[in-house]
Amino acid sequence: MKKLLLGVILFLALFAAAGFYLLKPKALGINYTQKDLDSIKQKVGVTFSPLPPSTSSGKTIIVSGAHPVDQTFTSSELTAAVDNRHNDYAYFPFKNVQIRINADATIEGSATINYQDAANYLLTLGVSQKDIAEGAAKYKIPNANLPVYLKASGAIINNDSQINFSAAKIANISVPENLIKEFQPAVNTLIESIIKSRQPSYQIDKLEILNGQVHFAGTAPDLEQAVKPIN
């Protein structure tokens, strides 16, 4: 986990060293409507509700139950779901999201992320406050809204993440290829740990790009209870 944190910090350090801010994430040409959001929620079939204040486990998300899902999702449906995720889960750090599935079986994503939101999210994943604070101080990471971009391919098969990252940018600054390759295994390990933490409700038999859409086959929880944002 420390190696993953260092990777995140180094990515952000590239932005900090540049000394300027490009505030808009990369436009991928993807728009969505309420119909797209309703469609993907219906396909997945998860009921979302606030986590009771009395919860004492320290968890920010609790899932329960399970049902089979075998569905495909368009770029607009995925964008709608991820761009609105922070409405169901307060710690989700990405906003202004666009996701585009390409004909060559690659997927691109762009968004805005605030450093403090990212730090809070890392805390929910088990990274210590000390490690986050030390890394931020060492690399002088700004508490600012950072445009990010990622291009990837691959799949998740039987909960085994086989995602390959081919490009990443912070505020239009490309992350060096050697750095992407160095931390790619740690990101896949993190994905697998998140899946494991939400089993048996979540089971990913296949998550793949198929005919210009994302195909998911597995199980999803009947109910997700999560910390909701304070309006």
C-alpha positions, 0 to 999 in steps of 0.5 A: 500500500505504501508503494501505491501511495508513493506512486500517487504522490509522484504522479501529483508531484509532476503537476506540482513541479510544473508551477501552473494549473490547467483546471479543465479535465481532458474532453472526451466528447462523452455526454449523458442524460438522466436516462443513462443514469437510470439505465445503468442503475437498473441494469446493476440492480443495487439499492443505495441507502445512507450508512446508519450513524450508529455503525461502529465498524469504522467502515464507510461502505457496507454491502449485503446480499447478492444477485447475478448481473450479466450486462453491457454498459455504454460510455454514456452510462458509465460516465453517468454512474461514475460522475454521480458516484459522489452522491451515493458515497461521500468519499468518492474523490472524482468529479467532472468525469468522462469515460470513453470506450474505444473501438480498439478495446481501450478505455479512457477516463478523465476527471477532476480530483482534489488532493484532500479528497484523494487523501481522505479516500486513501484513508478509507482504503487503509493508508495511514494519515502519517504516510499521506502527510509525510508524502505530501510534505516531501513532494509539496503536493498542493491542496487543489483541484487536479485534472487527471487522465488515464488510458487503459486496456485489459480485463478483470477475470475471476476477481483477478485484475489484469488492467494495463495502463498505457497513458496517464496525465496530470494537468496535461503533463504526461506521466513517464511510461516507466513510472506507469509500468512501475506502479501498475502492479500496485494498482491492480493489487489495490483493485483486487483488495477492494473486490475482496473486501466486498465479497461475497456480495461482489463477484467479478467473473468477467469485466471486459471491453466487448463490441465497444461497450463494457461487459460485466458478468458476476454478482452485485450486492442487493444493498449498499449502505455508504456515508452520504455527502452532507448537503 
